Amino acid sequence: MHTKHQITSTRKILYGIMLLGLALSAFGAGNLPSVRAQAASVSVENSLVLETLTNDDFDTPVSFSSLPYEITQDTTTATTNPDDPVFPCGSLNQGSNSVWYSFTPSENLTITAKTSSDLTTYDTMLALWSGTRTNLTNVACNDDAQVGIGSEISAILQAGVTYYIEVAGFDSSASAPAKIIQSSELMPSVDLLASGGTLNLSVDFGCPGEPNDPMITTRDNQNNAGTGNRDCDMDTYLYNNSLIQPIEFSIDVPSVSGITSAELLLLNWDVDENSGEVDNVYFNGNYAGILVGADDAWSTTTLTIDPAWVVAGDNLVRIDVDTTNINRAVKTDWGQLVFNGREDTATIRTATLDRVAYSPGNVINTTVEVDTYPAPSQALRTEVNLRNAAGQILAGTSTEHTALAKTDDPISVNLTVPESAPLGTYNIQILVYDLTSSVIQDSEVLPFEVQSPNGELLFPANGSTLLNNRPTFDWNNIPGAIGYNIQVAKNSAFTLLVSNVTLTGATNSSYTPTVNLAAKTIMYWRIRAKLTATTYGPWSEVWSFTTGNPPPPPLLTAPAANTLVTALTVKLDWKDVVMPSGTTFQKYEVQMATDAAFTIGASLTDTPISELTTSELTPNTKYYWRVRIYDTLGQYSNWSIPRYFRAALSAPNSLTPGSPTSAEQLFTDRPTFTWDAVAGAASYTVEVSKSNTFATKVINATATTNSYTHTIDLAPNTSFFWRVKANGTNGPSLYSQMRMFRTANPPSAPTLAAPAANALITTTTPLLNWNNSTVPTGTTFRWYEIQVDTSNTFDGAVSAYTTELDLNNSQYTPDPLLNGVTYYWRVRSINTANEFSGWSLVRSFRVIYAGPTNLNVTTALKPVFTWDPIVGAISYTIQVSKNNAFTLLVVNKTVYTATYTQLTNLLAGTPYYWRVRANGAYGPGLWSSATFTTP
């Protein structure tokens, strides 16, 4: 409960009371008469009421149970008890005019208590105690913390413990330190202020209570008990034995709709993770990870959390400090949530390192350019951390700066790689925050390598024996190198050089000799970095190795290079190898791949003999192969010189028409041959023969798709064989399986008669005519099949048929066609056995433009003529005549729009005839006519 007891007075009355206090103090605190019991109320000039104090003794404190708490009292009548404790601050004695208050917290928390004096006359001392009257322990004490002579204390309180707040006046007795305070205009300077006065005491939580913004918490709002009261464990340096540990606070989330990813960010001071400090983080009771950071620096921990953990409203974050109990402390400034990535006004335009690799002790220069577009400027805090591969922060710093829209205003930050840093992969983490709100704006991670400054040799290992005498020497990249120098020698002084090669390129840190090294020889090798065109770094340490005594590489014999293999498998063959003296053959190793570098589809197969039959090959594939040999000691030769062969295209299958066992009877003499497309085929060869040996061919044609129709009929009523093969880069393939068919005995294909090719037809129902087909003996004609379509492929054509059994009915009139359209038509004949001829040759004809519609003319001597335009027309012919035979023309014009204006006057009161037609690809079109009479 917020309680106040207030009195009022004038400066005149206060001045008198102050002088009275000064006089009484001369007797000493112990000589003051006791007025604790039932002190009567008195009034001075009817302006000041002095009330009885109920808290003038330790045993009768004013108790309060909730925060915030405030009280105002007049302590001028308060006394000091002989057993009051001595203040460990201020006057270092009991003080004067002491009053007492008590508070028992229900949960661990931090409080701040303050006094403010009556104007400048009441110099208070403020102490916090625990215990009993005769055995008090001081928790906190202060004198003159505030501007002037007020006091302030802060302390962490334990739940269930009763604490006593004592306020007393500064007692400048002989035992107290001298104190001189300059007064206001009320009184001259004195060395002793009033021993009592108007006291205002306020007690509150020890940290600000203003609300936090959604998604970010910068002020504490929770305690260990979870009641929602702040215990002030944020912005406080906490060890794990603190009463208010763990650190806990809530982050408000307005809505959880649409969350697909979530990050929890925490800014902390002095996270000594590299010294073994482990600070566990929990989010709504779920373990989220540990704090990361640098010693004595602000560092951001970024933890990915499950979106399902997030709830609308308060989300509890808990940090268990120093769970390994190594006496480490940490301070948390804020926590915030980021959903679905970051979309704020400040973005990192570029972030670069000055090198791609460093050595221990090197300085890393990081340059960061931040844009604030469309905002013209933004105050930012950019944090840069050096992290190892595990995410531990080894060093870090923050820079406050203002970014101006898209202006080039980069910041540069230097961090040093620790001398003790192991070689390996590291990264620079960049985090950009709004300086005012602390809300994160953008982040980026830049990886780099920490490498040995002199080069770390990798292979061949020191003191090793080679199994192959053409090793690949390998070492780590050296920071700052533009190339490398490698030396191989027969002695450690490197006066008997075998190789002395300079390589170009900062990452070109390996070397394979072009010839074998001498067998059974001790050799030495070293490398150094090339730093400029003429300068080199120091030599690495020297490693030695002994060459082996492996066999020579095999010599490949078959198949020959670039052989086209049409079988499903192929036998690889090579010459036997003569083993070196003192060694024993163990095996051959065969490698196959589909690229020359032997990286794609590579396989290894062992064989005890100098040949190998492959597994089933993939058609239309180029294979590379090579062989090496091993002895029983594990020594092996170099690879043989590689060869390649080509697995041919697959043979086509699913052929139609025909059967592989008997001749399929066809209904036509001009069949369409089809088959499944073959991957990689560029074309196909189609062969048709009367003999299954294909000694002579009736058709030997090339098709670019997987179907073929011959241009002329095959012999009727005859048996044929056919096959097809695929052609391409890895072709030709094998022939397909052969198929047999027997042609039909249909009537002959009709020949078209009329209309002529591309004729312009003036009617929408033209008569289509063709010559009669010839009917073979022993067969009966049934009818003709006609197709008319706007496409010459007849994809949407609907067939029509003539009268049955009427060979001479060789004409057809289609349903009305569209004007201004090109049509294609063809005919074939069919007998009663449903055997059909090939289609006739295709012809086309054009249907003339229709006459324009909606003819109109204005009533004038210079009339305006209009009509609806014809689609596709490029011009129009308009005629005006005095007679309907149009032999007395007064207008005969060509115009290019659907209108015409007469330029000269026509005869007045005269009847006229006029007509118009369209010109273009389907014209001249039909005339449309009308009449009019001039006014």
C-alpha positions, 0 to 999 in steps of 0.5 A, spaced: 500 500 500 502 506 498 502 510 504 503 518 506 503 522 512 505 529 511 505 535 515 506 542 512 510 548 515 513 555 514 521 556 513 520 561 519 518 555 523 523 550 520 529 555 522 526 555 529 526 548 530 533 547 527 536 552 532 533 548 537 536 542 535 543 545 535 542 547 542 540 540 544 545 537 541 550 540 545 548 536 551 549 529 547 545 524 545 545 521 551 542 527 555 536 528 551 530 527 555 526 521 552 519 522 549 518 516 546 512 514 550 505 518 548 509 524 546 503 529 546 502 533 540 503 541 540 502 546 535 507 552 533 504 558 531 498 554 529 502 552 523 505 545 524 502 539 528 507 534 531 504 527 531 506 522 536 511 517 532 509 510 532 516 507 529 521 511 534 523 504 536 526 498 533 520 494 536 515 498 533 517 499 526 512 501 521 511 495 517 509 495 509 508 489 505 508 491 498 512 495 493 512 501 491 512 504 498 512 511 500 512 515 507 513 522 509 514 523 517 516 529 522 522 526 526 524 532 530 521 528 536 524 522 535 529 519 539 535 515 539 535 508 544 542 506 547 542 500 544 540 502 537 546 500 532 552 504 530 551 506 523 557 503 519 557 509 514 556 517 515 557 519 522 559 512 524 555 512 531 548 511 532 546 518 529 540 522 532 532 521 531 532 514 529 525 511 526 524 504 524 521 500 518 520 493 516 519 489 510 518 481 509 519 480 501 515 474 499 520 473 493 527 474 492 528 481 489 532 487 489 530 494 492 532 501 492 530 505 498 531 513 498 530 519 503 529 526 501 530 531 507 526 537 508 529 543 504 536 542 506 536 542 513 535 534 515 541 530 513 539 523 514 543 517 514 540 510 511 541 503 513 538 496 512 539 491 517 537 484 518 536 480 525 534 481 532 534 487 536 540 485 540 544 481 534 543 486 527 547 485 521 548 491 516 546 489 509 547 496 506 548 503 509 549 510 506 549 517 507 549 523 502 548 519 496 543 524 493 544 531 491 544 535 497 543 531 504 539 525 502 541 518 502 540 512 498 541 504 498 540 498 494 540 491 496 538 484 494 533 481 499 531 474 500 524 471 501 521 470 507 527 474 511 524 480 515 529 486 514 529 493 518 530 500 515 533 505 519 533 512 518 537 517 523 540 524 523 547 525 522 550 526 529 556 531 528 559 529 535 566 529 537 567 522 535 563 523 528 567 526 522 567 533 520 562 535 515 561 542 512 555 543 507 553 550 504 546 552 506 541 555 501 539 562 502 535 560 508 541 560 513 548 561 513 553 555 512 554 551 519 557 545 520 551 541 524 545 540 521 538 539 524 537 532 528 530 531 525 526 534 520 521 532 515 523 525 512 520 522 506 522 515 505 521 511 498 522 504 497 521 501 490 524 495 486 531 496 484 530 497 477 526 501 472 519 499 472 517 502 465 514 497 460 518 494 454 516 494 447 514 488 444 519 483 441 524 486 445 526 486 453 531 491 456 528 492 463 527 486 468 520 484 468 520 477 472 523 474 478 524 467 480 518 466 483 514 467 476 509 472 479 511 478 474 515 482 479 521 485 477 527 482 481 532 487 477 537 481 475 538 484 468 543 489 468 546 486 474 553 483 474 551 476 477 554 470 480 551 463 481 550 464 488 546 470 488 539 470 491 536 473 484 539 468 480 537 465 475 536 471 470 529 471 468 525 476 464 519 475 459 518 477 452 512 480 449 509 477 442 503 480 440 501 474 435 504 467 433 501 467 426 505 466 420 512 464 424 516 459 420 523 461 423 525 464 430 531 466 433 533 469 440 538 474 441 541 476 448 546 481 449 551 480 455 557 482 458 563 478 460 561 471 458 568 467 459 566 461 455 573 460 453 575 459 460 569 454 461 563 458 463 557 455 461 551 459 462 544 455 460 539 458 456 532 456 456 526 459 452 519 457 455 522 451 459 525 449 453 533 448 453 535 453 447 543 453 448 548 457 452 551 464 452 557 465 447 561 471 448 568 475 449 571 476 456 570 483 459 566 485 452 559 486 450 557 480 446 551 477 442 548 470 443 544 468 437 540 462 438 535 458 433 529 456 437 523 452 435 517 456 432 512 451 436 515 454 443 513 461 442 506 463 445 502 469 444 503 474 450 509 473 455 515 468 453 519 466 459 527 467 458 531 464 463 539 464 464 542 459 469 549 463 470 555 459 471 552 452 471 559 449 472 561 453 478 567 456 476 566 463 480 564 466 473 559 472 473 555 475 467 550 481 466 544 481 461 542 487 457 537 485 453 533 479 449 529 480 443 526 475 438 526 475 431 521 471 426 522 469 419 529 473 418 530 480 419 527 486 415 529 492 418 531 499 415 539 498 416 542 493 412 549 491 411 551 492 403 558 490 404 562 486 409 569 484 407 575 481 410 582 484 408 585 477 407 582 470 406 587 467 411 591 469 417 596 466 422 595 466 430 597 473 432 595 476 426 590 482 426 583 481 422 581 488 419 573 488 417 570 493 413 562 494 414 558 498 409 551 499 412 545 502 408 539 505 411 535 507 405 529 509 405 531 512 412 536 518 411 540 516 417 540 512 423 544 511 429 547 504 430 551 499 434 555 494 430 558 489 433 563 485 430 565 478 433 571 473 432 568 466 433 571 459 432 568 453 428 564 451 435 561 458 435 565 461 441 567 468 441 574 469 442 574 477 441 569 482 440 568 489 440 562 494 438 562 501 434 557 506 435 556 510 428 551 513 424 549 511 417 547 515 412 542 512 407 546 509 401 552 514 402 559 510 402 561 511 410 564 504 412 566 502 419 573 499 420 574 494 426 580 490 428 580 484 432 587 480 433 587 472 432 589 469 439 596 467 439 594 460 442 588 459 436 589 452 433 589 452 426 582 451 422 576 455 420 574 461 424 569 466 422 567 474 423 560 475 426 557 482 424 551 484 428 547 491 426 543 494 432 539 500 432 542 504 437 536 507 440 531 501 441 537 495 441 533 492 435 537 488 431 537 490 423 542 485 420 547 480 420 552 477 416 558 471 417 565 471 414 569 465 414 576 465 414 582 460 415 587 460 421 594 457 418 601 456 420 605 462 418 611 457 415 607 452 412 604 446 415 607 439 411 601 434 410 604 429 406 608 425 405 608 424 412 615 425 416 619 418 416 614 415 412 615 409 406 612 411 400 607 405 397 608 409 390 614 413 387 610 419 384 606 422 391 602 428 391 606 433 396 601 437 400 601 442 405 596 447 408 595 454 405 600 460 408 597 467 409 599 472 404 602 467 400 602 468 392 605 462 390 610 456 393 617 454 392 617 446 394 624 442 394 625 435 394 632 432 395 637 426 396 640 430 402 637 434 408 642 440 406 638 440 399 645 440 395 642 434 391 636 437 389 631 432 385 625 437 384 625 445 385 619 447 383 615 454 384 608 454 384 603 460 382 597 461 386 595 462 394 591 456 394 596 452 389 599 448 395 600 441 392 605 438 387 605 431 383 612 430 380 611 428 372 616 422 373 617 417 378 622 418 384 628 413 384 626 407 388 628 405 395 631 412 396 631 416 402 629 423 400 627 430 404 622 435 402 620 442 404 616 448 402 616 456 403 611 461 401 612 466 395 610 473 398 612 477 392 615 476 385 622 476 388 621 475 396 620 468 399 618 467 407 622 462 411 622 455 409 618 450 413 621 444 417 624 439 413 620 432 413 624 425 410 621 419 407 623 413 403 621 411 396 618 404 395 620 399 390 613 398 386 612 395 379 611 399 373 604 401 370 601 396 366 600 397 358 593 397 355 591 393 349 584 392 348 579 395 346 583 400 342 582 407 343 575 410 341 572 403 340 564 403 339 562 397 343 555 395 341 555 389 346 552 390 353 559 388 356 566 389 354 573 385 355 578 390 358 585 387 356 592 389 358 599 386 358 602 382 364 607 386 368 614 383 370 615 384 377 621 388 380 626 383 384 624 381 391 617 383 390 611 378 389 604 380 385 598 381 389 593 384 384 591 388 378 586 394 380 581 397 374 578 403 375 572 406 370 569 412 370 565 417 365 570 423 365 577 423 364 579 425 371 575 419 373 571 423 378 564 421 375 561 414 376 568 412 378 568 404 380 574 400 382 575 393 381 580 388 383 582 382 378 588 377 379 589 376 371 590 381 366 583 382 363 576 384 366 570 383 363 565 389 365 559 389 368 553 391 363 554 398 360 550 404 360 548 405 352 550 412 349 556 413 354 563 414 354 567 410 358 575 411 361 579 406 364 586 405 367 589 399 370 595 399 376 598 393 379 599 392 387 604 387 390 604 383 397 607 389 401 601 394 398 606 398 394 603 400 387 604 402 380 602 409 377 596 408 373 596 406 366 595 411 360 588 411 360 583 409 354 576 410 353 571 407 349 564 408 347 558 404 349 553 405 343 546 407 342 541 403 344 537 399 339 530 401 337 524 397 340 517 397 340 516 397 332 510 397 329 507 395 324 509 387 324 511 381 328 517 378 329 514 371 327 509 372 322 507 377 317 502 382 320 496 383 314 496 391 313 490 395 310 495 399 306 500 399 302 503 406 305 504 404 312 507 409 317 513 405 321 514 407 328 518 405 334 521 408 341 525 414 341 532 412 343 536 417 348 542 421 344 539 419 337 540 424 332 537 420 326 534 413 325 536 409 319 529 405 316 530 399 312 525 395 308 526 389 304 523 383 301 528 379 304 530 377 311 537 378 309 536 385 307 541 384 301 536 389 297 532 394 300 526 397 297 526 403 303 533 405 305 531 412 308 533 417 314 528 419 319 529 425 324 524 423 329 521 416 331 516 415 325 517 414 318 512 414 312 514 413 305 512 417 299 510 412 295 506 405 296 509 399 297 508 393 292 501 391 294 499 384 297 506 383 298 510 380 304 516 385 307 521 385 312 523 392 316 528 394 321 531 401 324 537 403 327 539 409 331 545 414 329 548 419 333 555 421 336 555 414 340 552 410 334 550 407 329 546 402 334 545 395 333 539 394 328 532 393 332 529 386 332 526 385 325 519 385 323 514 382 318 508 385 315 504 384 308 501 389 304 494 390 302 491 390 295 487 397 296 484 401 290 489 406 287 490 413 291 485 418 287 488 424 284 485 430 285 482 434 279 478 441 281 479 446 284 486 447 282 491 448 287 491 455 291 485 457 287 480 462 289 473 460 290 467 465 290 463 460 294 463 457 301 460 450 298 465 449 293 465 442 289 471 438 290 472 433 284 478 427 283 479 422 278 476 415 279 481 410 283 483 403 279 480 397 283 484 391 283 481 384 280 478 380 286 476 386 290 470 390 291 470 398 292 467 401 298 467 408 298 472 414 298 474 418 304 475 425 304 478 430 309 478 438 309 481 442 314 484 449 315 491 445 317 495 441 312 497 436 317 489 435 318 490 434 326 482 436 327 479 434 320 473 430 321 472 425 315 467 424 310 465 419 306 461 418 299 456 413 297 458 406 298 459 402 292 459 408 287 466 408 284 464 414 280 461 418 285 468 422 285 466 429 288 464 432 294 461 438 297 463 440 304 458 444 309 459 451 308 466 454 309 468 460 312 470 466 308 477 469 308 480 462 310 485 457 306 483 450 306 486 443 305 483 437 302 485 430 300 482 423 298 483 416 299 479 410 297 477 404 301 475 397 299 470 392 302 475 389 306 477 396 309 484 396 305 485 403 304 490 407 299 495 412 301 492 419 301 492 423 295 497 429 294 494 435 298 491 441 295 489 447 298 484 453 296 482 459 298 475 462 300 473 469 297 472 475 302 465 476 304 462 482 302 462 488 307 456 489 311 453 494 315 453 499 309 451 506 310 451 513 307 450 520 309 445 525 306 449 530 303 452 532 296 458 530 299 456 524 302 460 519 307 460 512 305 462 507 311 462 499 312 464 494 317 471 492 316 473 485 313 478 481 317 485 481 313 483 486 308 488 490 306 484 495 302 477 496 299 474 498 292 468 503 292 464 504 286 458 509 285 454 509 279 448 512 276 445 505 274 445 498 277 449 495 272 455 500 274 457 502 267 455 509 268 461 510 274 462 517 278 466 514 283 471 508 282 476 508 288 481 504 292 481 506 300 485 503 305 480 504 311 472 502 311 470 509 310 470 514 304 468 521 303 466 524 296 470 530 295 466 533 289 458 535 289 454 529 286 448 531 283 442 534 287 436 530 288 439 524 284 438 516 285 445 513 285 447 506 286 454 504 290 458 498 292 464 496 296 469 489 296 475 487 300 482 486 297 487 482 300 490 475 300 482 472 299 480 477 294 478 481 290 472 479 295 464 479 293 461 486 292 456 489 297 451 493 294 446 499 296 442 505 293 441 512 296 438 519 293 442 526 294 438 531 297 
